[in-house]
Amino acid sequence: KAEDAGITVLCPGMFSEAGKMFDGSACVKEGEDIYYIDTEGKRFTMGKYMDAYPFGESQGRYARVQKMDGSWCIIDRQENEFLTGFEYINELPYLTSIGSGIKDGKAVLFSIDCYNEYTEPTIINEYEEYADISECYTHFAFVTLKTGKKGVVCIPSGEVVVPADYVDIECGLYDDE
């Protein structure tokens, strides 16, 4: 039994898929509906989404969702939409305040301040020349031209620090031992 293992069952048998409860919420799928529940198992979003990721990506303040029209945006817990019309939004930052995605065929960096409730997500920089951008790492993101050549942009300035002249770029940890 779940109770004997120290597990509390909130909604037995209701969902066809359920994400891990994190930061007071979880993504669930019931039939074709994807939505969010709180720690009591109660639905707190009413929108219909094709795909959704946990609020925990951004320390509980925002989540990225794919709307029924196929576009991506960021929502808060009241389902206010920010940065709408993206073709894709990469994983939201947990430790930094800079995110990335693709909008209108361009790579985009945006600010998503999880600590200031009065600051809404805003676009920092759009890159006409880049067709793709990686998720944001602590200080950089990889960008890719339509030709496939790769480069690096600095976060948070958005400045190109490695021109897109390379077939491949990788990062790794340096071990000095």
C-alpha positions in Angstrom: 0.0 0.0 0.0 1.2 3.5 -0.8 0.3 4.7 2.8 2.6 2.0 4.3 5.5 3.3 2.2 5.0 6.9 3.4 3.4 8.0 0.1 0.3 10.2 0.1 -2.0 9.6 -2.9 -3.7 12.9 -3.9 -5.8 11.8 -6.9 -5.9 8.0 -7.4 -6.2 6.9 -11.0 -7.2 10.3 -12.4 -4.3 11.1 -14.7 -2.8 9.4 -17.7 0.5 11.2 -17.0 1.7 13.2 -14.0 5.0 15.1 -13.4 6.8 15.2 -10.1 5.3 17.6 -7.5 7.9 20.4 -7.2 7.6 24.0 -5.9 4.0 23.4 -4.9 2.7 22.2 -8.3 2.8 19.4 -10.9 1.9 19.1 -14.6 -0.7 16.4 -15.2 -2.5 15.0 -18.2 -6.1 13.9 -18.0 -7.4 12.6 -21.3 -6.1 15.2 -23.8 -5.9 18.1 -21.3 -2.6 19.1 -19.8 -2.8 21.4 -16.8 -1.3 22.1 -13.3 -2.4 20.9 -9.9 -1.4 22.1 -6.4 -0.2 20.0 -3.5 -3.8 19.1 -2.6 -4.4 17.7 -6.1 -6.6 20.7 -7.1 -6.4 22.1 -10.6 -5.3 25.7 -10.6 -4.9 26.4 -14.3 -7.8 26.3 -16.7 -6.0 26.7 -20.1 -5.6 23.9 -22.5 -2.1 23.1 -23.5 -0.4 20.7 -26.0 2.7 20.6 -23.8 3.7 22.1 -20.4 6.7 22.1 -18.1 6.9 22.5 -14.4 6.9 25.8 -12.5 9.9 24.4 -10.7 12.1 25.2 -13.7 12.0 28.9 -12.6 11.8 28.4 -8.8 8.0 28.2 -8.9 7.2 31.6 -10.5 6.8 30.8 -14.2 6.2 27.8 -16.5 6.6 27.4 -20.3 3.7 26.0 -22.2 2.8 25.1 -25.7 -0.6 26.4 -26.6 -3.2 24.6 -28.7 -2.2 26.7 -31.8 1.4 25.2 -31.4 3.0 28.4 -30.2 4.9 28.7 -26.9 4.7 31.3 -24.1 5.5 31.7 -20.5 2.7 31.7 -17.9 2.6 32.6 -14.2 0.4 30.8 -11.7 -2.6 33.0 -12.5 -2.1 32.0 -16.2 -1.1 35.5 -17.3 0.8 35.0 -20.6 4.2 36.5 -21.2 6.5 36.3 -24.2 3.8 34.9 -26.5 4.2 33.6 -30.0 7.5 31.7 -29.7 8.2 28.7 -31.9 10.0 27.1 -28.9 11.2 28.1 -25.5 14.2 26.3 -24.0 14.2 25.1 -20.4 13.7 28.1 -18.1 16.6 29.2 -15.9 16.6 28.0 -12.3 19.7 29.9 -11.1 20.0 32.8 -13.5 17.5 35.2 -14.9 18.1 34.8 -18.6 16.2 32.4 -20.9 16.2 31.6 -24.6 14.0 30.5 -27.4 13.0 30.9 -31.0 10.5 33.5 -32.2 9.8 34.4 -35.8 12.7 32.3 -36.9 15.2 34.2 -34.8 17.1 33.3 -31.7 16.0 35.3 -28.7 17.4 36.0 -25.2 14.9 37.1 -22.5 14.9 38.1 -18.9 12.8 36.2 -16.4 13.3 37.6 -12.9 12.0 35.0 -10.5 12.8 37.1 -7.4 11.0 40.4 -8.2 7.2 40.0 -8.4 6.9 43.4 -10.1 9.2 42.6 -13.1 7.6 40.8 -16.1 9.6 38.7 -18.5 11.0 40.9 -21.3 13.1 40.3 -24.4 16.8 41.3 -24.1 18.0 40.7 -27.6 16.8 39.2 -30.9 19.4 37.7 -33.4 18.2 37.9 -37.0 21.1 35.9 -38.2 20.7 32.9 -35.8 18.1 30.2 -36.5 18.7 28.4 -33.2 19.9 29.0 -29.6 20.7 26.6 -26.8 19.3 26.8 -23.3 21.2 29.4 -21.3 24.1 28.3 -19.2 25.5 30.5 -16.4 27.3 32.9 -18.7 26.6 31.9 -22.3 24.4 30.3 -24.9 25.3 28.5 -28.1 23.9 30.0 -31.3 23.6 28.5 -34.8 23.3 30.1 -38.2 20.9 28.8 -40.9 24.1 27.3 -42.5 24.7 25.3 -39.4 27.8 27.2 -38.2 28.0 27.7 -34.5 29.0 30.5 -32.1 28.6 31.8 -28.6 26.7 34.7 -27.0 27.4 36.2 -23.6 24.8 36.3 -20.9 23.4 38.7 -19.8 24.9 41.3 -22.3 23.8 39.4 -25.3 27.2 40.2 -27.0 28.5 37.7 -29.5 31.8 36.5 -27.9 32.6 33.7 -30.4 31.6 34.3 -34.0 29.5 31.6 -35.7 32.4 30.3 -37.7 32.6 26.8 -36.3 31.1 23.4 -37.3 30.8 22.4 -33.7 31.4 23.9 -30.2 31.3 22.0 -27.0 31.7 23.0 -23.4 33.0 20.9 -20.5 34.5 21.2 -17.1 38.2 21.6 -16.8 39.9 19.4 -14.2 43.3 20.7 -13.2 44.4 17.6 -11.4 
